[in-house]
Amino acid sequence: MLNAKGTSPPRGPPAGARKTPQGAGPGRFFKKFFFSPPPLPPPLKFLVFVPPNIMLRWLLILLLLFNALGAYYGSYMLLSDPSGEAIQMADGILEGSPFHNFLIPGIILLLVNGLLPTVAAAGMITRKPQKPLPGFPILKPYHWSWSLALIAGIGLMIWIGVQIAMLGYWKDYPIQGIYGTLGVLITGLALLPGVRKGYRV
């Protein structure tokens, strides 16, 4: 359409009108705050570059060490006072078991749930020596530390299962449920394909 001068009027917003940046508006606001993940804080930015399988391996190592620390504390308390009074064990809690006090259970706790997962965690970190666990042909394709981690998880589940079978479930002590779940987590993480693949020899 021509104006009075015979020329076309300029296209675009009127002179003095405020221009809207491209992509601005409610849609851009909605997309930014609801579909764009917030940036990680600086201490956690390194997680973006860590493959999931490596994070799972380190989680397994941390769970092994957590199990070991709890076992060291528990075995120390049981061995220093086999009566169980130091950790407030109820009288008669060993009734129905072959033990008269907590001396033997304390030693088993120290070896199976303390030293075993500690050695497994140390081997998974250092990966030395690069050998399978001797005496277990079924575990021959894997590093000895991975095999010990698997045995530690299964051993913890057996420990809690035998404890419940012999002594019953301790309603006043949630420690059985906590460490039973820990044994399941350790075993499950060790059996994940990504974790197993990282410890083939």
N, C-alpha and C positions, 0 to 999 in steps of 0.2 A: 504494500500500500504506500503510495507516494504522499508526501506532505505538501504544504503550500509551495515550497521551493522546487518541487519536482524530484526530490531525492527520497530514498528509503530511510526511515527512522533507524537509529542505531539499535542493534539487538543487545539483549542482556538486561541486567537490572538497572533501574534508574540511577542517575548520578547521585552519589552520596549514600546509596544503600550498602549495608554491611554484607560482605561476601561470606558465605558459609563454607568452611574448609571441606574439601572432598572427603566423603566418608564420614562426616560428622553427623550428629543427630542422635535420636534415641536408640536407633539400631546399633550404632557404633558403641554407645555406652553399654548396652545390654550384652553385646558380644565380648567386650573387654572384661567385664566383671563377672560374667557367668560362664564363658567358654574358654577364656585364657587363664591357665593356671598361674597362681602367684609365684614370683621367683623365690627360690630357696634362699634362706639366710646364708651368709658367707661360710660359716663353719660346716654347712651341709652340702655346699655346691659340689664337693668332690664325689658325692654319691651319684651324680648324673653320669660320671665316667666309669663307675664301678659296675662290671657285668653282674647280673643277678646271681649267677652260679657262684661267683666269688663271695658275694654277700651271704649266701646260704652256707658256704663253707665256714666263714667266720662266725656265723650264728651258731653253727654246730660246735665250734671250738669254745665259744663263750658258754654254751649250755654245759659242755663237759667240765669246764672249770668251775662253774656254779655248783654242779653236782659234787665235785671234789671238795670244794670249800665247805659245803654243808656236811659232808662225810668226815672231814678232818675235825670239825667242831664237835660233831656228835660222837665220834670215836674217842676223842680226848675226854669228853665228859663221862663216857661210859667206862673207859679204862681207868680214869682217875678215881671214879666212885662206882664200882660194879653194881652197887645196890640200886642205882638209878635215881636216888634221892636228889642228886645235884641238878637233874633236869626234870624233877617233879613227876617222875613216873609213878603211877598209882600202885599201891600194894597189891600183889597177886596178879600183876599183868602178865607174868611169865607162866602162870598156871596153864597146863596143857602143852607146854613146850618141853624139850629135853634139857633146857638150861635152868640152872638154879639162880644165876645172876646174869649180869650183862657183860661179863668179861669176854666170852667167846663171840657173842654178837658184835661187840665192839671191835674185836680183831677182824672179823669178817667185813664189817663196815669199812674199816680202814683200808683193807686190801682191795676189795671189790669196787667200792664206790669212791674211794679216795685215791689210791695210787694208780689204779688202772686207768681211769679217765684222765688223770694228770699226764701219764706217759703218752696216752693217745693224743691229747691236745698238743703236747710238745712235739711229737713226731709229725703231726699234721702241719705244724708251723714250719719246722725245719726241713721236713721231707728227707731226712737222712737216718739210716742208709736207705738207698733205693732198692728195697727188697720186700718180698711178700712175707706174711706171717708163717713161720715154719710150723708144720704139723697140721695145717688146715688146707688140704688140697682144693676144697671148694672155693677158698678165698685167694687162691694163688694169683689170679690176674691183678690183684689190688695191693696197694702199699700196706705195710704192716700196721701203720697208724690208723688207717681207715678201718681195718679189720678189728683193731682194739676198740675203736669208737663204737662200732656195731655191737661188739660183745658187751661193752659197758652199758649201752642202752638196753639190750636184752637182759643183761644181768640185773639192772636196776628194776626192771619190770618183774623179774622172777623174785627178787628180794622182797618187793612189796606184796606180790601175790602169795608167797610162802608166809610172810608175816600175817597177812589177813587170814589165811587158812588156819594157821596155828593159834593165833591170838585173837582173831576177830577184828572187825573194823573199829578203830578208835574214834568214836564220835566226838570225844573231847579234844582230839589231837588231829587237826586237818593235814598233818604232815604226810600221811599216807596218800591222800588224794593228790597233793602237790607233787610229790616225788614219783608217784605212779604216772601222772601226766608228763612229767619231765622225761621219764624213761621212754614213753611213747614218742615224744618229740625228737629225742636223740636218735632213736631207731629210725623213725620216718625220714628225718633229714639225711641220715647216712645212706639210706636206700634210694634217695632221689637220683635219677639218671645223671643230672648235671654234676652232683657231688661225687658220685662214683667215678665218672669219667675223668675228673681232675686228679684222681688217685690211682690210676692204672699204672702198672709198672711193666 
